[in-house]
């Protein structure tokens, strides 16, 4: 623009950062620019979703008979998913599109982070060796947290918009603190970086713990002696010039692998499996549908397949639980009995909805009812082996395909049938079989609290991992409950040593042995050599959080935090 005589100073560039109330300013700028041949820059158009249709009309209007030198530039952040895409098709069709892709891989990210600084900045601080050392560690930390996103929920529970501004502001704070203090204030720096600069983006408590752990591993007094490894085989470099740091990265950084982020190589396999699965599913959905009737029967291939699945599900679907009869049987309303009744009630709501919608679709496919959009969605879901949305509304979180989900549902119903015959707690309980596992875990605490007259708010659950499998348990424990059906992601449970160990290659979610859950007073909880392991319902993590189990570890808990180790109720 400067070369062609267009600058903000001479009034030939109109720069509008969009947000609330800026639409009028943008409209006026476009009008003036179209008449006088100026350039307009509209930033962050994704923030004004309601105004975008007006913008599309204005662009079309000004494209006719406007000044030949008039140009319009727009910027927007990409939508997180195709469903949330809001930029009108017309704007995309009529524009030249340029995307700014972030660097991929640790090497590119680390060079990119270092490129934000120069030799002059390195020499600004009076404590040069400390400043350079911590600055390099911050660059590595920035690259790690940014690139960790590609490992999905094992990287971060939620996606966060970490950006270069976080790093540059952190370095400014670092310089100010080093100048103002005689000694390096390590705790203050870690708090500022982890809780404010980067932590300000973070909304999930487990992600906040991960961010803090990274900083406690990377930013510590030992780094000044060159004794801190940022990754296996990659030490913090000694004091160097700016260009020498770039050279150090090229010469010493190991090849790209999850180890650079503290993760196990299985994390990449899991992520790539999910990505390829999604790709093949999308390809399947893009296939043209068969519009002609198959063999002149008047029924398409999709309808035949949906009808076959529909018949199979209806045939196997058990009758609903008789709640009145069960209420009569359950004379003593213990916490466990209440949980069983609640679970049966929720299962009835789900199976009734399944039965209703399938019978309705059956009549539609036979031509006795008009096919509605809801029926069509159900038919498509049955054909593509997806769990219909109308069912997931009443169901439990699950990432399984329809066939596996239905087999899992029948197992859940069988478990509830066994439990609800006499309401005696099973020898070992399938924790994943509940709609609401938290209610069962709370019931364990309530039962113990009533028996021992302990205050419920001063109690917690102790998780003791046994050496037994589900088949080896024949009687329930005297206190608490045995649970099974949990899987570990990011590591494995080593039975001989009775502690967490590194995962084996290609074993993404090894099954845990039976776990004994007991309610104990909070002050008796073992906190030495343990890893606070979050339990989630599915690999989605985040909103499917259930509980925290303290598991024994012979290594530093920080290792498992960085590896994203968690227990899952669904493999």
Secondary structure, DSSP 8 states (H G I E B T S, - for coil): -TTTT--TTTT-EEEEE-STT-HHHHHHHHHHHHHHT-EEEEE-GGG-GGGHHHHHHHHHHHTSS--TT-EEEE-----SSGGG--S-HHHHHTS---------SHHHHHHHHHTT--HHHHTSSSSHHHHHHHHHHHHHHHHHHHHGGGGGGGT-SS-----HHHHHHHHHHHHHHHHH-SS--HHHHHHIIIIIITGGG---HHHHHHHHHHHHHHSSGGGGGT--EEETTEE---S--HHHHHHHHHHH---S-GGGGT--THHHHHHHHHHHHHHHHHHHHHS----S-GGGSS--HHHHHHHHHHHHHHHH------HHHHHHH--S--HHHHHHHHHHHHHHHHHHHHHHHHHHHHHHHTTSS---HHHHHHHHHHHTT---HHHHTTS------HHHHHHHHHHHHHHHHHHHHH----SEEEGGG-S-HHHHHHHHHHHHHHHHT--GGGEEEEEEE-S--GGG--S--SSSEEEE--EEESSEEETTTTEEE---TT-SEEE---EEEEEEEGGG---TTEEEEEEESSTT-GGGEEEEEEEE-SS-HHHHHHTT-EEES--
